[in-house]
Amino acid sequence: MFRFLTLDDVLVVGRLVLLRVDINVPIDVGTGEILDDTRIRAILPTLEELSEARVVILAHQSRPGYNDFTSLEPHYYVLKDLRGDNVYYVPDIIGPEARRRIEKLKPGDVLLLDNVRLLSEEVLEMPPEKAAKTIFVRRLAPLFNIYVNDAFPTAHRSQPSLVGFPEVLPAVAGRLMEKELTAINKALFSSESPRVFVIGGGKVKTKLRAALYLLQEDKADKILFGGAVANALLAEKGYFKLEIDSDVRDLAKAVLDYEDKIVLPVDGAIEVHGERVEKPIEELKEPPLDIGPSTIELFEPYIEEARILVANGPMGVFEKPGFDRGTRRLVEIMAASKAYKLIGGGHLGTLIKMMGVEEKFDRISTGGGALLYALTGRPLPAVLALERYYKKFHGFTAAPR
C-alpha cells in the first residue's frame, strides 16, 4: 500500500514550489512539432491547485542520443496556450539565468526550466542519498519551500530530480501522481473480488513477471491472456513453435503452474492470402495475430463478474487492418463492466480514446512502464522517496521563506 502526502497536507500560497512532471511527448523530429499533448494536459489540475504559489517546473524530453531529445521550448508554447500568459520558459536549469528568473517569480507565475536530461547527473540512476548530493540538487533545493512530484510515468527511475529533492525538501504527490497511486492501491490491495487482470501486448518478459507476481501474491483471481504474452504461453504448451529465450520460457512455465487462475485463448486469427482466418488454437501452426470469437466468449463472463479489472496491452496486432477485432470487442465488454477499471495506457489506452469510451474507465494510466513495474512487485524509486518523507514528517506543513 502506497502512503504519501498530497497537496492537501501543505500550505502553498506564496511558496516557491519545485514541481517535477513528465511531459515527455511524441515529437515530429523534422518540424519539432508536438504530436500529442496528453501528458501536458494531464498536469493542469496540479498547476491549478498551485495557482497561488510560485511554481518552477522540472521536466525531460527523451534522452541524449535519441533523435527526439530536444529543449523544452516546444512544450512551453503548448503549456502557455493551455495555462495562460503567466507561464514562462528559460533555456537554463541550474545556471545564473535560471536562478535569476526563479527569484523574480510572483504568486501565480509558472516557470518551465529546460530539459533536465541536459544535465549529465540526471541521466544517471543513483540512490537517494547520492542524488541529494548532486550539484543539480544542491544548487536548486535551497531556493524552494516544497517539492511536488507529479511525474508518475518516470516513477520507476532513480534520478536526482525524482529521488534527490525529497531528501532535502518537504515532498508531496501532485494530483496526477495521487490519482495513479490511488488506482494502483485499489487494484493491488483492495479486498474486493473477483480481481481480474487482462494482460496482452508485447514486453513479454516483463508482463509474464507481472503475472507471476500477481499469482504468487494472490492478487489476481483470474488472469486473461492475449497478444504476444499469450502466444509465449501457448508455445510453451506445445501448440506451435515460437523462438523465445530461456528467461521467458522459465517465466512461462511458472505461470502455467497456476492453471486454475489463468485463461488462455482457445482460438485465434491468422492471415491467409491477405484475409483474416479464424481457427481453434490446436489447429494453428503459427502464432495468431488476434484472439478469435470463442476466446472473446470465454473471456466475457470473467470481465462481467469482475469487481476489480486491470488491463494492459492489446489482444493482438491491432494496428494491422482486420486484426483489431478482438481488442475492440474486449474494450466494449470492459466498458460495459461495473468493475473498478484501471487501464495500463499505451496502445490499449489509445484505442479506448479512439473508440470514444474513455469515460467508461476509472483510470487510464499515463505511465505504462511505471505501472508495469508496480504490477511486478518492484519498488518505484520516486514513490519510495515520497513514502520516506511521509514516514518522517507526516503532517508537516512547510513554513514560508
C-alpha positions in Angstrom: 0.0 0.0 0.0 1.5 3.3 -1.1 1.4 6.1 1.6 2.3 9.6 0.8 1.5 13.2 1.5 -0.6 15.2 -1.1 -1.2 18.9 -1.8 -3.9 18.8 0.9 -1.1 18.4 3.5 1.0 21.5 2.7 0.4 25.3 2.5 1.3 26.5 -1.0 0.1 30.1 -1.1 3.0 32.3 -2.0 5.5 29.5 -1.6 8.2 28.6 -4.1 7.2 25.1 -5.3 9.5 22.8 -7.3 7.2 20.7 -9.5 8.6 17.6 -11.3 6.4 16.5 -14.1 6.6 14.1 -17.1 5.7 15.9 -20.3 7.9 13.6 -22.4 5.7 13.6 -25.6 5.8 12.4 -29.2 7.6 14.9 -31.4 7.9 15.2 -35.2 11.7 15.2 -35.4 11.5 17.0 -38.7 9.5 20.0 -37.6 9.8 19.9 -33.8 6.0 19.9 -33.6 4.4 18.1 -30.6 2.1 15.4 -31.9 0.2 14.5 -28.7 -0.2 16.9 -25.8 -2.0 14.5 -23.5 0.8 14.4 -20.9 1.0 18.2 -20.8 -2.8 18.5 -20.3 -2.5 15.9 -17.5 -0.6 18.2 -15.3 -3.1 21.1 -15.5 -5.1 20.0 -12.4 -1.9 20.2 -10.3 -1.0 23.6 -11.7 -4.5 24.8 -10.9 -4.0 23.7 -7.3 -0.8 25.7 -7.3 -2.3 28.8 -8.8 -1.4 30.9 -5.8 2.2 29.6 -5.5 5.3 30.4 -7.4 5.9 27.3 -9.5 9.1 26.1 -11.2 8.7 23.0 -13.4 11.4 20.3 -13.9 10.8 18.0 -16.9 12.5 16.0 -19.5 12.2 15.1 -23.2 13.6 11.8 -24.4 17.3 11.2 -23.5 20.7 12.0 -25.0 21.4 10.2 -28.3 17.8 9.9 -29.4 16.5 12.0 -32.3 13.7 13.5 -30.2 16.0 14.7 -27.5 15.3 18.4 -27.6 14.9 21.5 -25.4 11.5 22.1 -23.8 10.8 25.2 -25.8 8.0 23.5 -27.9 6.5 22.2 -24.6 6.5 25.8 -23.3 4.4 27.1 -26.2 1.8 24.3 -25.7 1.7 24.9 -21.9 1.4 28.6 -22.4 -1.6 28.1 -24.7 -3.2 25.9 -22.2 -2.4 27.7 -19.0 -2.1 31.4 -19.9 0.2 34.4 -20.0 1.8 33.8 -16.6 3.8 30.8 -18.0 7.5 31.4 -18.8 10.5 29.5 -20.0 14.2 29.8 -19.5 16.8 27.8 -21.6 18.7 27.0 -18.4 18.4 24.7 -15.4 20.8 25.5 -12.6 22.8 28.4 -14.0 22.7 32.1 -13.1 19.8 32.9 -15.5 17.6 30.2 -14.1 18.3 31.3 -10.6 17.6 35.0 -11.5 14.3 34.1 -13.1 13.3 31.9 -10.2 13.9 34.8 -7.7 11.7 37.2 -9.8 8.6 34.9 -9.8 5.4 36.2 -8.4 2.5 34.2 -6.9 0.6 32.6 -9.9 3.7 32.5 -12.1 4.9 29.3 -13.7 8.5 28.9 -14.9 9.5 25.9 -17.1 13.2 25.1 -16.9 15.0 23.4 -19.8 15.2 19.6 -20.3 16.7 18.3 -17.1 18.5 15.5 -19.0 20.8 18.1 -20.5 22.5 17.7 -17.1 24.7 14.6 -17.1 23.8 13.9 -13.4 20.1 13.5 -14.4 20.9 10.7 -16.9 22.4 8.5 -14.2 20.5 6.3 -11.8 21.6 6.5 -8.2 20.4 6.0 -4.6 18.6 8.9 -3.0 21.4 9.9 -0.6 23.8 10.2 -3.5 21.2 12.1 -5.6 20.8 14.6 -2.8 24.5 15.5 -3.0 24.5 16.2 -6.8 25.2 19.7 -8.0 21.8 19.7 -9.5 20.0 19.3 -6.2 22.5 21.3 -4.1 22.1 24.3 -6.5 18.3 24.4 -6.7 16.9 22.9 -3.4 17.8 25.9 -1.2 15.6 28.2 -3.3 12.4 26.2 -2.6 9.9 25.5 0.1 8.2 22.4 -1.3 8.9 19.7 -3.8 5.9 18.2 -5.7 6.2 15.1 -7.8 3.6 14.7 -10.5 5.8 12.6 -12.8 4.2 9.1 -12.5 5.4 7.8 -15.9 9.0 8.2 -14.6 8.4 6.9 -11.1 10.4 3.7 -11.8 13.6 5.8 -12.3 16.0 6.8 -9.5 17.4 10.1 -10.8 18.2 13.3 -8.9 15.1 15.2 -9.9 12.9 12.2 -8.7 14.7 11.0 -5.6 17.2 13.6 -4.6 15.0 16.6 -3.8 12.7 14.6 -1.4 15.7 14.0 0.8 16.1 17.7 1.4 12.7 19.3 0.9 9.1 18.6 2.1 7.9 16.2 -0.6 4.3 15.6 -1.7 2.5 13.9 -4.6 0.8 16.1 -7.2 -2.8 15.4 -8.3 -1.8 13.2 -11.2 0.6 11.1 -9.1 -2.0 10.9 -6.4 -4.6 9.5 -8.9 -2.2 7.0 -10.3 -1.0 5.7 -7.0 -4.6 5.6 -5.6 -5.6 3.5 -8.6 -2.8 1.0 -8.1 -3.6 0.8 -4.4 -7.1 -0.2 -5.3 -6.1 -2.6 -7.9 -3.4 -4.4 -5.8 -4.6 -4.1 -2.3 -8.4 -4.0 -2.4 -10.3 -6.7 -0.6 -13.0 -6.7 -3.3 -13.2 -9.7 -5.6 -13.2 -11.1 -8.2 -10.0 -9.4 -9.2 -9.4 -9.9 -13.0 -6.4 -8.9 -15.0 -6.3 -8.8 -18.8 -2.7 -9.0 -20.0 -1.7 -8.7 -23.7 0.6 -6.8 -26.0 4.4 -7.1 -26.1 7.1 -6.7 -23.4 6.6 -10.4 -22.9 9.2 -10.9 -20.2 8.0 -8.0 -18.1 4.4 -8.9 -18.4 5.0 -12.6 -17.5 6.9 -11.4 -14.5 4.0 -9.2 -13.5 1.6 -12.1 -14.0 3.7 -14.4 -11.8 3.9 -11.8 -9.1 0.1 -11.3 -9.1 -0.4 -15.1 -8.9 2.2 -15.8 -6.3 1.0 -13.0 -4.1 -2.7 -13.9 -4.5 -3.6 -10.5 -6.0 -5.4 -12.0 -9.0 -8.4 -14.3 -9.1 -8.1 -14.7 -12.8 -5.7 -13.5 -15.5 -6.9 -13.5 -19.1 -4.0 -13.6 -21.6 -3.9 -12.3 -25.2 -1.3 -11.0 -27.7 2.3 -11.9 -27.6 2.2 -12.8 -24.0 -0.5 -15.5 -24.6 1.5 -16.7 -27.6 4.5 -17.4 -25.4 2.4 -19.4 -23.0 0.7 -21.3 -25.8 4.1 -22.1 -27.4 5.3 -23.4 -24.1 2.3 -25.7 -24.0 3.3 -27.0 -27.4 0.6 -25.6 -29.7 3.1 -24.1 -32.1 6.7 -23.2 -32.4 8.0 -19.8 -31.3 11.5 -18.6 -30.7 11.7 -17.4 -27.0 14.7 -17.0 -24.8 15.3 -19.1 -21.7 14.2 -16.4 -19.2 10.8 -16.1 -21.0 10.4 -19.9 -21.1 11.1 -20.2 -17.4 8.6 -17.5 -16.6 6.0 -19.1 -18.9 6.5 -22.5 -17.1 6.0 -20.9 -13.7 2.8 -19.0 -14.8 1.4 -22.2 -16.4 1.6 -23.9 -13.0 -1.4 -21.7 -11.9 -3.7 -23.3 -14.4 -6.8 -22.7 -12.2 -6.2 -19.0 -12.3 -5.2 -18.4 -15.9 -7.3 -18.3 -19.0 -5.6 -18.7 -22.4 -7.1 -18.1 -25.9 -8.9 -21.1 -27.4 -9.0 -19.8 -30.9 -7.1 -17.2 -32.9 -6.9 -15.3 -36.2 -4.1 -15.7 -38.8 -3.6 -14.0 -42.2 -4.1 -16.2 -45.2 -3.7 -14.5 -48.6 -4.3 -11.2 -47.1 -7.5 -12.3 -45.3 -8.4 -12.9 -41.7 -8.9 -16.6 -41.0 -10.0 -17.9 -37.6 -9.1 -21.3 -36.3 -9.1 -23.2 -33.0 -5.7 -23.0 -31.2 -5.0 -26.7 -31.7 -5.2 -26.2 -35.5 -2.8 -23.3 -35.7 0.8 -23.9 -36.8 1.9 -20.3 -36.2 1.2 -17.6 -33.5 -2.2 -15.9 -34.1 -2.4 -12.2 -34.8 -5.6 -11.7 -32.8 -7.9 -13.6 -30.5 -11.0 -15.2 -32.0 -14.7 -15.2 -31.2 -14.6 -18.3 -29.0 -11.9 -16.7 -26.8 -14.0 -13.5 -26.5 -16.9 -15.6 -25.5 -14.7 -17.4 -22.9 -13.3 -14.1 -21.5 -16.6 -12.2 -21.3 -18.1 -13.7 -18.1 -14.9 -13.1 -16.2 -14.9 -9.5 -17.2 -18.7 -9.1 -16.4 -18.3 -10.6 -13.0 -15.1 -8.7 -12.0 -15.2 -6.1 -9.2 -11.6 -5.0 -9.9 -10.5 -5.1 -13.5 -6.9 -4.2 -14.7 -6.0 -4.4 -18.4 -2.6 -3.9 -20.0 -1.9 -4.4 -23.7 -4.0 -5.3 -26.8 -5.1 -8.8 -27.7 -3.2 -8.9 -30.9 -1.6 -6.9 -33.7 -4.4 -4.4 -33.5 -2.8 -1.9 -35.8 -3.0 -4.4 -38.7 -6.2 -4.0 -40.7 -8.7 -6.7 -39.8 -6.8 -7.8 -36.7 -8.1 -5.2 -34.3 -11.4 -7.0 -33.9 -10.6 -9.0 -30.7 -9.2 -6.0 -28.9 -12.1 -3.7 -29.9 -14.7 -6.2 -28.8 -12.9 -6.7 -25.5 -12.8 -2.9 -25.0 -16.6 -2.9 -25.5 -17.1 -5.6 -22.9 -14.8 -3.9 -20.4 -16.6 -0.6 -20.9 -19.9 -2.2 -20.0 -18.4 -3.8 -16.9 -19.4 -2.4 -13.5 -15.9 -3.2 -12.1 -13.4 -0.6 -11.0 -11.3 -0.4 -14.2 -7.6 0.5 -14.5 -6.1 0.5 -17.9 -2.3 0.5 -18.5 -2.2 3.2 -21.0 -0.1 2.7 -24.2 -1.8 1.1 -27.2 -4.8 0.0 -25.3 -5.4 3.4 -23.8 -5.0 5.0 -27.2 -7.6 2.6 -28.7 -10.1 3.3 -25.9 -9.8 7.1 -26.6 -10.2 6.5 -30.3 -13.4 4.5 -29.6 -14.8 7.3 -27.6 -15.4 5.3 -24.4 -12.7 6.8 -22.2 -15.3 8.0 -19.6 -16.3 4.4 -19.0 -13.0 3.6 -17.4 -12.0 4.8 -13.9 -8.3 5.3 -14.8 -6.2 5.2 -17.9 -2.7 5.3 -16.7 -0.2 7.9 -18.1 2.7 5.6 -17.3 2.7 2.1 -18.8 6.3 1.4 -17.8 5.8 2.6 -14.2 2.6 0.7 -13.9 4.2 -2.5 -15.1 6.9 -2.1 -12.5 4.3 -1.8 -9.8 2.4 -4.8 -11.1 5.7 -6.9 -11.0 6.0 -6.0 -7.3 9.2 -4.0 -7.9 9.5 -0.7 -5.9 9.1 2.6 -7.7 12.1 4.7 -6.5 10.3 8.1 -6.9 7.3 6.8 -4.8 9.7 5.4 -2.2 11.1 8.9 -1.9 7.7 10.3 -1.2 7.0 7.5 1.3 10.2 8.2 3.2 9.1 11.8 3.6 5.6 10.7 4.7 7.1 8.4 7.4 9.5 11.1 8.7 7.4 14.2 8.6 3.7 13.2 8.4 1.5 16.2 9.0 4.3 18.7 8.4 3.4 22.0 6.7 6.1 24.0 5.0 7.0 27.3 6.6 7.3 30.3 4.3 10.7 31.6 3.3 
